């Protein structure tokens, strides 16, 4: 070595040439341990340069990279200490980065059940945390053969008055796969300042998730965790779930993917309106399958001579056609089969994924029993309601001769009966409209249709008419004053009944009640308003208004602060 300078300080290696070329994938230090190389560290006595000069002082390092600072002394007696400087002015911070960091003792414990195995652990201790300790730390382990592994963790030091929120899924997962039954818990670890938080769970469509009466969702939190429980998860619960937490002025949200594995469930939809179809039409059949993973769909048409005995023998027949549909979502797939309905038959749809398969079918020529009866409204009917009853019969098996009967009397046009033939339904239809239904209309109403064989088929529907009743209170007074303590829970029940069921609306101080967005503190369903804990802004006059066609009723609660008596102590 000639013209030695401080730049020549460093480690030098003498390597067996053949070993070097045979082991280019290994480090030089590894070759030294394999006794295929030797090494020597050379210092240079250069009083003018106690540190090895660096060509350029700006280093571009990407986040997460492992960076070795080129701070090398030229002599072993030179002490080196690292300092962080303020950006821009180059002045030193008062604290040394390493002055409050020390390593704890290395502990070695023999592994139970393995005589020659040991478990080792070490500690990195940071005393009296300062902002300069913010950063990423590495734990590096190397064995006698040069095998190396490492793990990292990040430390962020904040001022005690600084608002912050840190969220992390409890098991550090970004995706949850559900293969089993039973409740699913989504738990996030939460660190915040201040400790008191508000939180909001949202589903895949961005809609807020609240605790429901049917017990589908349960929401809870502690000082350390925020949890969403999904009871009886099914494939429709698959999607992204977002948790948003607010502490003070800071808000942060984290998202996690949930996939509920399930075998497919299929259904077929046909393009013709209504329930009937005419032979010779061009009809498209859409098969929809729901499952996870997203199902693969196949369709086929099976022609049969006898509609009442039309079944398929070979479900693996080559006549199955892959669908030309699309994946609608990660759990829904659809396939389309376009068919010229020149003969009777059955359309089959099969869907398959890793969890199983499902097959469904649709008769092309229409239902075997071609008469249907429908009533509107299909709910409680009260005196004075407008009621419509429709009787339909397919044109392939029936003639346009339809009669309504009630109490052994054939109803006429004067009774509100109308008969029509809408082309788009391929069915005869008879309709009876009762403008103001009365108790005299109670009982069975029959629909009698003449077949193409000149016989008669009959269907019936029961019409039950009850008296309406205006809403009334079942319990409690119509006007109450509640003196409550702030931070205590409160529940207001609007216990009313009526016929038909009244619609209920809630008001505060005379205006419609509007709940705070992004908060679960106040829960509202049809008849109950519940506060997890009260705040001063919750004070006021609340009302629930119940209304049906017979009238309305209102119940009021005046919510005010309870005065606390403080005794004077002499």
C-alpha positions as CSV (number, residue, x, y, z in Angstrom):
1,X,0.0,0.0,0.0
2,X,1.6,3.3,-1.1
3,X,0.6,6.9,-0.3
4,X,-1.5,5.7,2.7
5,X,-4.2,8.1,3.7
6,X,-7.2,8.2,6.0
7,X,-9.5,7.1,3.2
8,X,-7.8,3.7,3.3
9,X,-9.1,2.9,6.8
10,X,-11.2,-0.3,6.8
11,X,-11.5,-4.1,6.6
12,X,-9.3,-6.0,4.1
13,X,-9.9,-9.6,3.0
14,X,-7.6,-12.3,1.7
15,X,-9.8,-14.8,-0.1
16,X,-9.2,-18.2,-1.6
17,X,-9.9,-17.5,-5.3
18,X,-11.7,-20.7,-6.2
19,X,-13.9,-20.5,-3.1
20,X,-14.7,-16.9,-4.0
21,X,-16.0,-17.8,-7.4
22,X,-17.9,-20.9,-6.1
23,X,-19.6,-18.9,-3.4
24,X,-20.4,-15.5,-4.9
25,X,-23.8,-15.6,-3.2
26,X,-22.1,-15.5,0.3
27,X,-20.7,-12.5,2.1
28,X,-17.0,-12.2,2.7
29,X,-17.5,-12.4,6.5
30,X,-19.3,-15.7,5.9
31,X,-16.3,-17.0,3.9
32,X,-14.1,-16.1,6.9
33,X,-16.2,-18.2,9.2
34,X,-15.9,-21.0,6.7
35,X,-12.1,-20.7,6.9
36,X,-12.0,-19.8,3.1
37,X,-10.8,-16.3,3.8
38,X,-9.1,-14.1,6.4
39,X,-9.4,-10.4,7.2
40,X,-7.5,-7.5,8.9
41,X,-8.7,-4.1,9.9
42,X,-6.2,-1.3,9.1
43,X,-6.1,2.1,10.9
44,X,-4.1,5.1,9.7
45,X,-2.5,7.6,12.1
46,X,-3.6,10.9,10.5
47,X,-3.9,13.6,13.1
48,X,-5.5,15.9,10.6
49,X,-8.3,13.5,10.0
50,X,-9.6,11.8,13.2
51,X,-12.6,10.5,11.0
52,X,-12.4,8.9,7.6
53,X,-13.4,11.6,5.0
54,X,-16.7,11.2,3.3
55,X,-17.3,12.1,-0.3
56,X,-20.6,13.9,-0.1
57,X,-22.7,14.3,3.0
58,X,-26.3,13.8,1.6
59,X,-27.6,10.2,1.5
60,X,-30.9,9.3,0.0
61,X,-32.5,6.6,2.1
62,X,-36.0,5.2,1.5
63,X,-38.4,4.7,4.4
64,X,-37.9,1.2,6.0
65,X,-34.4,0.8,4.6
66,X,-31.5,-0.3,6.8
67,X,-28.9,2.5,6.7
68,X,-25.4,2.4,8.1
69,X,-23.9,5.8,8.8
70,X,-20.3,6.0,7.4
71,X,-18.9,7.5,10.6
72,X,-15.5,5.7,10.9
73,X,-12.6,6.7,13.2
74,X,-9.1,6.6,11.7
75,X,-7.6,5.3,15.0
76,X,-9.1,2.9,17.6
77,X,-8.5,5.5,20.4
78,X,-10.9,8.0,18.7
79,X,-14.4,8.0,20.4
80,X,-17.3,8.4,18.0
81,X,-20.8,9.6,19.1
82,X,-23.8,10.3,16.9
83,X,-25.8,13.5,17.1
84,X,-29.0,14.5,15.3
85,X,-29.0,18.1,14.1
86,X,-31.9,20.5,13.5
87,X,-32.8,20.6,9.8
88,X,-31.5,23.7,8.1
89,X,-29.4,25.4,10.7
90,X,-26.9,22.6,11.4
91,X,-26.9,23.2,15.2
92,X,-26.7,20.3,17.6
93,X,-29.7,19.2,19.7
94,X,-29.1,19.3,23.4
95,X,-29.6,15.5,23.9
96,X,-27.5,12.8,22.4
97,X,-29.5,10.1,20.6
98,X,-27.8,7.3,22.4
99,X,-27.2,8.9,25.8
100,X,-30.4,7.4,27.3
101,X,-30.4,4.1,25.5
102,X,-28.8,0.9,26.9
103,X,-28.9,-2.8,26.4
104,X,-30.2,-5.1,29.1
105,X,-28.7,-8.5,29.9
106,X,-28.9,-11.4,27.5
107,X,-30.9,-14.2,28.9
108,X,-30.4,-17.8,27.8
109,X,-32.9,-20.5,28.8
110,X,-32.8,-24.2,27.9
111,X,-35.9,-25.1,25.7
112,X,-38.2,-27.6,27.4
113,X,-38.2,-31.0,25.7
114,X,-35.1,-30.2,23.6
115,X,-31.8,-30.9,25.3
116,X,-29.6,-29.0,22.8
117,X,-32.0,-26.1,22.1
118,X,-31.9,-22.7,23.8
119,X,-34.1,-19.7,23.8
120,X,-32.4,-16.3,24.1
121,X,-33.9,-12.9,24.8
122,X,-32.5,-9.4,25.2
123,X,-33.8,-6.0,26.1
124,X,-33.3,-2.5,24.7
125,X,-33.9,0.0,27.5
126,X,-34.7,3.7,26.7
127,X,-34.8,5.8,29.9
128,X,-36.4,9.3,30.1
129,X,-37.8,9.3,26.6
130,X,-37.1,12.4,24.5
131,X,-38.3,13.3,21.0
132,X,-34.9,12.4,19.6
133,X,-35.7,8.7,20.4
134,X,-38.4,8.7,17.7
135,X,-37.5,6.3,15.0
136,X,-37.3,2.7,13.9
137,X,-35.3,0.1,15.9
138,X,-33.9,-3.2,14.8
139,X,-33.3,-6.5,16.7
140,X,-30.8,-8.5,14.6
141,X,-29.9,-12.2,15.4
142,X,-27.0,-14.1,13.8
143,X,-25.9,-17.7,14.4
144,X,-22.5,-19.2,14.2
145,X,-23.0,-20.0,10.4
146,X,-23.7,-16.4,9.5
147,X,-27.5,-16.9,9.1
148,X,-29.2,-13.7,10.0
149,X,-32.8,-12.6,10.8
150,X,-34.1,-9.3,12.1
151,X,-37.3,-7.7,13.4
152,X,-38.2,-4.0,13.6
153,X,-40.4,-1.8,15.7
154,X,-41.2,1.8,15.5
155,X,-41.1,4.3,18.4
156,X,-42.9,7.7,18.2
157,X,-42.4,10.1,21.1
158,X,-45.1,12.8,21.5
159,X,-45.5,15.7,23.8
160,X,-47.8,15.0,26.7
161,X,-50.3,17.7,25.5
162,X,-50.3,16.5,21.9
163,X,-53.6,14.8,20.7
164,X,-53.0,11.5,18.9
165,X,-54.6,8.2,18.0
166,X,-52.8,5.0,17.1
167,X,-54.9,2.1,15.7
168,X,-53.7,-1.5,15.0
169,X,-55.6,-4.7,14.4
170,X,-55.1,-6.8,17.5
171,X,-53.3,-9.6,15.5
172,X,-51.7,-7.2,13.0
173,X,-53.9,-8.6,10.2
174,X,-55.2,-6.8,7.1
175,X,-57.6,-9.6,6.2
176,X,-59.8,-12.0,8.2
177,X,-60.9,-15.3,6.6
178,X,-64.0,-16.9,8.2
179,X,-64.5,-20.7,7.7
180,X,-66.4,-21.5,10.9
181,X,-69.7,-20.8,12.6
182,X,-70.0,-18.6,15.7
183,X,-69.5,-14.9,16.2
184,X,-66.8,-13.0,14.5
185,X,-64.8,-10.4,16.5
186,X,-63.0,-7.5,14.8
187,X,-60.7,-6.0,17.5
188,X,-58.4,-3.0,17.1
189,X,-55.9,-1.9,19.7
190,X,-56.3,1.8,20.4
191,X,-53.8,4.2,22.0
192,X,-54.9,7.9,22.3
193,X,-54.5,11.2,24.0
194,X,-56.9,12.1,25.4
195,X,-58.1,8.7,26.5
196,X,-61.8,9.5,26.0
197,X,-62.7,8.7,22.4
198,X,-65.6,8.6,20.0
199,X,-65.7,5.9,17.4
200,X,-67.6,4.8,14.3
201,X,-67.8,1.5,12.4
202,X,-68.7,1.5,8.7
203,X,-69.5,-1.3,6.3
204,X,-68.4,-1.8,2.7
205,X,-70.8,0.8,1.3
206,X,-69.8,3.4,3.9
207,X,-73.0,3.0,6.0
208,X,-72.6,3.3,9.7
209,X,-72.9,0.1,11.7
210,X,-75.0,0.3,14.8
211,X,-76.1,-2.2,17.5
212,X,-79.4,-3.7,16.1
213,X,-82.4,-5.0,17.9
214,X,-81.9,-8.4,16.3
215,X,-78.5,-8.7,17.8
216,X,-76.6,-8.9,14.5
217,X,-74.0,-6.4,15.6
218,X,-72.5,-5.7,19.0
219,X,-70.3,-2.7,19.6
220,X,-68.0,-2.2,22.7
221,X,-64.8,-0.6,23.7
222,X,-62.3,-0.4,26.6
223,X,-59.4,1.9,27.3
224,X,-57.2,-0.3,25.1
225,X,-59.5,-1.9,22.5
226,X,-62.4,-1.2,20.2
227,X,-64.5,-4.2,19.2
228,X,-67.2,-5.1,16.6
229,X,-68.9,-8.4,17.0
230,X,-70.8,-9.9,14.0
231,X,-73.1,-12.7,15.2
232,X,-73.8,-15.6,12.8
233,X,-71.6,-14.2,10.0
234,X,-72.7,-15.2,6.5
235,X,-71.4,-14.6,3.0
236,X,-73.2,-11.3,2.8
237,X,-71.0,-10.0,5.6
238,X,-68.0,-10.2,3.3
239,X,-66.4,-6.8,2.6
240,X,-64.3,-4.0,4.0
241,X,-65.0,-2.8,7.5
242,X,-63.7,0.7,8.6
243,X,-63.1,1.9,12.1
244,X,-62.8,5.7,12.6
245,X,-61.6,6.9,16.1
246,X,-61.5,10.5,17.2
247,X,-59.6,11.8,20.3
248,X,-59.6,15.5,20.9
249,X,-58.9,17.2,17.6
250,X,-57.3,14.1,15.9
251,X,-59.2,11.5,13.9
252,X,-57.8,8.4,12.2
253,X,-59.4,5.4,10.5
254,X,-58.2,1.9,9.7
255,X,-59.8,-0.7,7.3
256,X,-59.8,-4.5,7.4
257,X,-61.1,-7.0,4.9
258,X,-63.4,-9.8,6.0
259,X,-64.1,-12.8,3.8
260,X,-66.8,-15.3,4.9
261,X,-66.4,-18.6,3.0
262,X,-69.7,-20.2,1.9
263,X,-71.0,-22.7,-0.7
264,X,-73.0,-21.1,-3.6
265,X,-76.7,-20.4,-3.5
266,X,-78.3,-19.9,-6.9
267,X,-81.5,-18.5,-8.4
268,X,-82.7,-18.1,-12.0
269,X,-84.5,-15.0,-13.3
270,X,-86.2,-14.8,-16.7
271,X,-86.6,-11.8,-18.9
272,X,-90.4,-12.1,-19.5
273,X,-92.5,-10.0,-17.1
274,X,-94.7,-11.7,-14.6
275,X,-94.9,-15.5,-14.1
276,X,-95.9,-16.8,-17.6
277,X,-94.1,-17.2,-21.0
278,X,-95.3,-18.0,-24.5
279,X,-93.7,-20.7,-26.7
280,X,-91.6,-19.3,-29.5
281,X,-90.4,-16.3,-27.6
282,X,-86.8,-15.5,-27.3
283,X,-86.1,-15.4,-23.6
284,X,-82.9,-14.7,-21.7
285,X,-82.4,-16.5,-18.4
286,X,-80.0,-14.9,-15.8
287,X,-78.6,-17.2,-13.2
288,X,-77.2,-15.4,-10.1
289,X,-75.0,-17.2,-7.6
290,X,-73.8,-15.9,-4.2
291,X,-70.9,-17.5,-2.4
292,X,-67.2,-17.1,-1.5
293,X,-64.9,-17.6,-3.2
294,X,-66.9,-16.2,-6.1
295,X,-68.7,-19.1,-7.8
296,X,-68.3,-20.4,-11.3
297,X,-71.6,-20.7,-13.2
298,X,-72.7,-23.2,-15.9
299,X,-76.1,-23.3,-17.6
300,X,-78.0,-25.7,-19.8
301,X,-81.5,-26.3,-21.3
302,X,-83.0,-29.8,-21.0
303,X,-85.8,-30.5,-23.4
304,X,-88.5,-32.8,-22.1
305,X,-91.6,-34.5,-23.6
306,X,-93.7,-34.6,-20.4
307,X,-93.6,-31.4,-18.3
308,X,-94.7,-33.2,-15.2
309,X,-91.7,-35.6,-15.4
310,X,-88.9,-33.4,-16.8
311,X,-85.7,-34.3,-15.0
312,X,-82.0,-34.5,-15.9
313,X,-80.1,-37.8,-15.5
314,X,-76.5,-36.8,-16.1
315,X,-75.6,-33.6,-14.2
316,X,-72.1,-33.8,-15.7
317,X,-73.4,-33.8,-19.3
318,X,-71.3,-32.0,-21.9
319,X,-74.3,-29.8,-22.7
320,X,-73.4,-27.6,-19.7
321,X,-72.3,-24.2,-21.0
322,X,-70.0,-21.9,-19.1
323,X,-71.7,-18.6,-18.4
324,X,-70.9,-15.4,-20.4
325,X,-71.8,-13.2,-17.4
326,X,-69.5,-11.2,-15.2
327,X,-68.4,-11.1,-11.6
328,X,-70.6,-8.5,-10.0
329,X,-68.9,-8.4,-6.7
330,X,-66.4,-10.7,-4.9
331,X,-69.3,-12.8,-3.7
332,X,-71.8,-12.5,-6.6
333,X,-71.6,-13.9,-10.1
334,X,-74.1,-14.1,-12.9
335,X,-74.5,-16.0,-16.1
336,X,-76.9,-15.6,-19.0
337,X,-78.5,-18.2,-21.3
338,X,-80.6,-17.0,-24.3
339,X,-83.1,-19.5,-25.5
340,X,-85.7,-19.7,-28.3
341,X,-88.6,-21.4,-26.5
342,X,-89.7,-23.8,-29.2
343,X,-90.3,-26.7,-26.9
344,X,-91.0,-27.4,-23.3
345,X,-88.1,-28.0,-21.0
346,X,-86.2,-27.0,-18.0
347,X,-83.3,-24.5,-17.6
348,X,-80.7,-25.6,-15.1
349,X,-78.1,-23.5,-13.4
350,X,-75.2,-24.9,-11.5
351,X,-72.6,-22.9,-9.4
352,X,-69.5,-24.2,-7.8
353,X,-66.6,-23.0,-5.6
354,X,-64.2,-24.5,-3.1
355,X,-66.9,-24.8,-0.4
356,X,-69.4,-26.8,-2.5
357,X,-72.0,-26.5,-5.2
358,X,-75.7,-25.8,-5.8
359,X,-78.1,-26.3,-8.7
360,X,-81.5,-24.9,-9.4
361,X,-84.0,-25.2,-12.2
362,X,-86.8,-23.3,-14.0
363,X,-89.6,-24.7,-16.0
364,X,-89.8,-23.0,-19.4
365,X,-93.5,-23.5,-20.3
366,X,-94.8,-21.8,-17.1
367,X,-96.1,-23.2,-13.8
368,X,-98.0,-26.5,-13.7
369,X,-100.7,-24.9,-11.6
370,X,-101.4,-21.8,-13.7
371,X,-103.7,-19.8,-11.4
372,X,-102.6,-17.3,-8.8
373,X,-104.4,-14.9,-6.5
374,X,-102.9,-11.7,-5.0
375,X,-104.3,-9.1,-2.6
376,X,-103.2,-5.5,-2.1
377,X,-102.5,-4.4,0.6
378,X,-101.0,-7.7,1.7
379,X,-101.1,-6.7,5.4
380,X,-103.7,-5.7,8.1
381,X,-106.8,-4.5,6.4
382,X,-109.1,-2.1,8.2
383,X,-112.6,-0.7,7.6
384,X,-112.4,2.0,4.9
385,X,-109.2,0.7,3.1
386,X,-109.0,0.4,-0.6
387,X,-108.5,-3.3,-1.5
388,X,-107.6,-4.9,-4.8
389,X,-107.7,-8.6,-5.5
390,X,-106.2,-10.0,-8.7
391,X,-106.7,-13.5,-10.1
392,X,-104.4,-14.6,-13.0
393,X,-104.6,-17.7,-15.2
394,X,-102.1,-18.6,-18.0
395,X,-103.5,-18.5,-21.6
396,X,-102.1,-22.0,-22.4
397,X,-104.4,-23.9,-20.1
398,X,-107.3,-21.6,-19.4
399,X,-110.0,-19.6,-21.2
400,X,-110.9,-16.0,-20.6
401,X,-113.8,-17.0,-18.3
402,X,-113.1,-15.9,-14.8
403,X,-115.6,-15.4,-12.0
404,X,-115.3,-14.1,-8.4
405,X,-117.6,-15.5,-5.7
406,X,-118.3,-14.3,-2.2
407,X,-120.8,-15.9,0.1
408,X,-122.0,-18.1,-2.8
409,X,-122.8,-15.0,-4.9
410,X,-121.1,-14.3,-8.2
411,X,-119.6,-10.8,-8.1
412,X,-120.5,-8.6,-11.1
413,X,-119.0,-5.4,-12.7
414,X,-121.2,-3.4,-10.3
415,X,-119.2,-5.0,-7.5
416,X,-116.0,-3.7,-8.9
417,X,-115.0,-6.7,-11.1
418,X,-112.9,-6.0,-14.2
419,X,-111.4,-8.6,-16.7
420,X,-108.5,-7.8,-18.9
421,X,-105.8,-9.5,-21.0
422,X,-102.4,-7.7,-20.8
423,X,-100.2,-9.0,-23.6
424,X,-96.9,-8.7,-21.7
425,X,-98.1,-11.2,-19.0
426,X,-99.5,-13.9,-21.3
427,X,-102.3,-14.5,-18.8
428,X,-106.0,-13.8,-18.3
429,X,-106.6,-11.5,-15.4
430,X,-109.6,-10.6,-13.4
431,X,-109.5,-7.8,-10.8
432,X,-111.9,-6.7,-8.1
433,X,-111.5,-3.2,-6.6
434,X,-113.2,-2.4,-3.3
435,X,-113.0,1.3,-2.8
436,X,-114.0,1.2,0.9
437,X,-113.9,-2.2,2.4
438,X,-116.4,-3.1,5.2
439,X,-117.1,-6.0,7.5
440,X,-119.6,-7.4,5.0
441,X,-116.6,-8.2,2.8
442,X,-115.2,-10.5,5.4
443,X,-114.6,-14.2,4.4
444,X,-113.4,-16.4,1.6
445,X,-113.3,-14.8,-1.9
446,X,-113.1,-17.5,-4.7
447,X,-111.7,-17.2,-8.2
448,X,-113.2,-19.8,-10.6
449,X,-111.5,-20.2,-14.0
450,X,-112.6,-22.3,-17.0
451,X,-110.0,-24.6,-18.5
452,X,-109.4,-25.4,-22.2
453,X,-111.0,-28.7,-21.4
454,X,-114.2,-26.9,-20.2
455,X,-113.7,-27.9,-16.6
456,X,-113.3,-25.4,-13.7
457,X,-110.3,-24.7,-11.4
458,X,-110.8,-22.7,-8.2
459,X,-108.5,-20.7,-5.9
460,X,-109.5,-18.8,-2.8
461,X,-108.1,-16.0,-0.6
462,X,-109.3,-15.0,2.9
463,X,-110.3,-11.4,3.4
464,X,-110.3,-10.3,7.1
465,X,-111.4,-6.8,7.9
466,X,-110.9,-5.3,11.4
467,X,-111.9,-2.0,12.9
468,X,-109.3,0.8,12.9
469,X,-108.2,2.4,16.2
470,X,-106.4,5.7,16.7
471,X,-103.0,5.5,18.6
472,X,-103.1,5.4,22.3
473,X,-100.5,5.2,25.2
474,X,-100.1,1.8,26.7
475,X,-98.2,2.9,29.7
476,X,-96.8,6.1,31.3
477,X,-98.1,9.7,31.1
478,X,-98.4,11.9,28.1
479,X,-96.2,14.6,29.7
480,X,-93.3,13.8,32.0
481,X,-90.4,15.8,33.6
482,X,-87.1,13.9,34.1
483,X,-84.4,15.3,36.4
484,X,-81.2,13.5,35.5
485,X,-77.5,13.7,36.3
486,X,-75.1,14.4,33.4
487,X,-73.0,11.5,32.3
488,X,-75.8,9.1,33.4
489,X,-77.7,6.8,30.9
490,X,-81.2,7.6,29.9
491,X,-83.9,5.7,27.9
492,X,-87.2,7.1,26.6
493,X,-89.9,4.6,25.5
494,X,-92.7,5.5,23.2
495,X,-95.1,2.8,24.3
496,X,-98.1,3.2,21.9
497,X,-100.5,1.0,19.9
498,X,-103.0,1.5,17.2
499,X,-104.7,-0.1,14.2
500,X,-103.3,0.0,11.6
501,X,-99.8,0.2,13.2
502,X,-99.0,3.9,13.6
503,X,-95.9,5.5,12.2
504,X,-93.7,7.1,14.9
505,X,-91.5,10.2,14.6
506,X,-89.2,11.8,17.2
507,X,-88.8,15.5,17.9
508,X,-86.5,17.7,20.1
509,X,-87.6,21.2,21.0
510,X,-90.3,21.1,18.3
511,X,-88.0,20.0,15.4
512,X,-87.3,16.6,13.9
513,X,-84.6,14.8,16.0
514,X,-81.2,14.5,14.2
515,X,-78.5,12.3,15.6
516,X,-74.8,13.2,15.6
517,X,-73.0,11.7,12.6
518,X,-70.2,9.3,13.6
519,X,-71.3,8.7,17.1
520,X,-72.8,5.6,18.8
521,X,-73.6,7.4,22.1
522,X,-77.3,7.9,21.1
523,X,-79.3,5.0,19.7
524,X,-82.7,5.4,18.1
525,X,-85.2,2.8,16.8
526,X,-88.9,3.0,16.1
527,X,-90.1,3.2,19.7
528,X,-87.0,3.8,21.8
529,X,-84.5,6.7,22.2
530,X,-81.5,5.7,24.4
531,X,-78.5,7.7,25.6
532,X,-75.3,5.9,26.6
533,X,-74.5,8.9,28.7
534,X,-76.0,12.4,28.8
535,X,-74.3,15.7,27.9
536,X,-75.5,19.2,28.5
537,X,-76.5,19.6,24.8
538,X,-78.9,16.7,25.3
539,X,-81.2,18.7,27.7
540,X,-84.5,19.9,26.3
541,X,-88.0,18.8,25.4
542,X,-88.4,15.5,23.5
543,X,-91.6,14.2,21.9
544,X,-92.7,11.1,20.0
545,X,-95.6,11.4,17.6
546,X,-97.6,8.3,16.7
547,X,-100.0,8.6,13.7
548,X,-102.3,6.4,11.6
549,X,-105.4,7.1,9.5
550,X,-107.6,7.5,12.6
551,X,-105.5,10.2,14.3
552,X,-102.4,10.9,16.2
553,X,-101.0,11.1,19.7
554,X,-97.9,12.7,21.2
555,X,-95.9,12.0,24.3
556,X,-93.5,14.6,25.8
557,X,-90.4,14.4,28.1
558,X,-88.8,17.4,29.6
559,X,-85.2,16.4,30.3
560,X,-83.4,18.7,32.8
561,X,-80.4,18.7,35.1
562,X,-81.0,17.3,38.6
563,X,-80.0,19.8,41.3
564,X,-77.5,18.4,43.7
565,X,-77.8,19.6,47.3
566,X,-74.4,20.6,48.8
567,X,-74.4,20.9,52.6
568,X,-72.5,23.6,54.2
569,X,-69.8,22.4,56.6
570,X,-68.7,24.7,59.4
